[in-house]
């Protein structure tokens, strides 16, 4: 049996999955890695934790399927997370600064006069979310990095580039257009790093990876690492990979990935409409053709459930929240605004902080669990309403994926709050499937039609709640958000 491997580089862990020609999962392996929180609002990863868990999962899957069965590898990654490393030693100069990290707000404030130029050229707001200010922070705060850059010894990459560089034995320093478009230094109109943007952030182009097409040949794995050279033929950012797997080339299709954060995306084809309070970004570039997308990024989704488990320790497992939420007839006025790292789309308020409101003596663990699940659904509606306002589209269906979509309470509540059909695929690992897809199409493992036809629907959730009741829930949520915003000094 021939297979394509997907390396799925997530925010809390890394997985490798082998897919057969009919789109079935043949083998998989997953390892979590530690999250590092040096200060409130700061989030880091050890780059070697990312690398070591990736290699461990890759070797597990290779041993399960056999090295000779592997046709190609696709990579998908947590985007914006920033790593600088020494090209000679391979050692990072600092921990990876994660996309969630808010430490660079002061740098954004310092460069606020350029926000219009940045938005016009990149489709993105000037926000700590993106890579450029993270690179700048490392250069300004870690001794000797600027001097080592001047000597040509330092490379920058998002997680895809870091893993690609290591998988190829240091031979390939590259990325693709979708990931490059999240750095604040890549012009999405000219499809190149932009001199004016680089000057604004005072960053040298020499540290940036070469930008290739999303589907195509990136290089081979190092024989000593994998047993034989395996071609790497596709890279997509995690949300782009999910959109690709969900048939996001179709009009009026919006997908939402329920992962650590929530990521809604809809394709706009060759057009770049005004994005309002959302983002314009590159979905992928294949055979010279660019496909753009509109995206709303929500910083805290499934991670608020992790916080209930690991921080407050009021649940033992994330899956417990389903029965806990269902044990209540309503939320009884308890709302959770999970602004644990500020608020992303459509609010873009790094000064917001998390808040639970409506607590009484009768409030129990079940209320916290339900409030967390409801918060995920409300934040999704926030972004979809902004998408509809901006594009003029009316989405009749939302295609969903990610670990949290296993939760039937969440999916039903989402359908109710949106008053929209929710379509859950049989395979919820669509991020990995998208990476396998773009790689498999480039390597000849699948045609486009064969890949797209492999997608199967598990369940459709249709609205059951009275629309007025849903709107009342949502209006209370909006009130709670107002109270959580502007909490710390800007």
Number of C-alpha atoms within 10 A of each C-alpha: 10 15 28 27 31 31 29 30 26 20 23 16 17 26 22 29 27 28 23 18 16 13 22 15 17 16 18 20 19 17 16 15 17 13 15 15 12 9 9 11 16 17 21 20 22 17 22 16 17 24 17 15 21 25 21 16 20 25 17 17 22 21 11 14 17 12 17 13 14 19 19 27 29 31 31 28 28 21 26 27 27 28 26 28 22 17 17 10 9 16 13 19 19 19 18 26 28 26 22 25 24 22 20 21 19 14 17 19 15 10 14 13 11 15 15 14 16 21 17 15 19 27 27 25 21 25 22 22 29 26 28 25 25 28 23 16 16 20 21 12 11 11 11 11 20 18 12 14 18 12 9 13 17 23 23 23 29 29 29 26 26 28 26 24 22 18 25 22 16 17 14 20 24 22 28 25 27 31 30 31 27 26 26 27 27 25 24 25 13 9 16 15 20 17 15 14 20 16 12 14 18 14 20 12 15 14 19 22 20 18 19 19 22 30 25 23 17 23 20 20 25 18 13 11 15 15 13 13 17 20 21 27 26 32 37 35 33 26 27 29 29 31 30 24 26 25 18 23 18 12 13 19 21 24 27 26 29 25 20 22 19 25 25 26 28 26 28 23 18 12 12 18 14 14 21 14 19 25 22 29 27 31 30 26 20 16 10 9 11 21 19 23 26 26 29 26 25 27 27 27 26 22 22 26 25 17 17 20 18 14 11 10 11 15 21 12 13 19 13 14 27 18 15 17 23 15 12 12 7 12 18 14 15 21 26 25 29 28 23 19 21 26 25 25 22 21 16 20 19 26 19 26 21 19 16 15 14 13 14 10 5 7 14 11 14 21 25 24 27 25 24 27 27 27 23 26 24 21 28 26 18 18 25 25 15 18 27 13 13 16 16 10 14 13 18 13 20 23 22 25 26 21 15 23 19 15 16 14 18 23 25 19 23 28 24 23 26 26 20 16 20 25 20 21 19 13 19 21 18 25 32 29 34 32 33 37 32 30 31 31 20 23 21 11 21 20 14 14 9 15 21 17 12 14 19 13 12 11 11 16 19 19 19 13 15 11 14 10 12 19 16 12 18 21 13 13 20 15 11 19 22 12 15 23 21 14 15 11 7 11
